[in-house]
Amino acid sequence: MTKEDFNKVWKDSTKEEILNQYYYDYTELNETIDKAIEYLKNREYDNNTCSVCSVMSDDLLQILKGEDKG
């Protein structure tokens, strides 16, 4: 979204619409973060291969991007 697009949406929106959108975006972000935390807590690591790279698996990236199907 460009700055001009943002300004148009901002100008054409009511305070209630802006607050509602903020609330839903905030809620969605927190749910995504909670899923990522839960995933990390429940993940089993192989002691021989555990590294920073193994933590950044495709599954974790999908959760953080909000693309998980679960």
MOCORBEL-V5065 format. One line per field, one symbol per residue. ss: DSSP state (A for helix, B for strand, O for the rest). psi: psi as a letter, one per 30 degrees, with the letter a starting at -180 (. if undefined). burial: I if it has 24 or more other C-alpha atoms within 12 Angstrom, else O. Layout:
BEGIN
ss=???
psi=???
burial=???
END
This chain:
BEGIN
ss=OOAAAAAAAAAAOOAAAAAAAAAAAAAAAAAAAAAAAAAAAAOOOOOOOOOAAAAOOAAAAAAAAOOOOO
psi=kleeeeeeeeeflleeeeeeeeeeeeeeeeeeeeeeeeeeefkkkjffgkleefehleeeeeeefgglg.
burial=OOOOOOOOOOOOOOOOOOOOOOOOOOOOOOOIOOIIOOIOOOOOOOOOOOOOOOOOOOOIOOIIOOOOOO
END
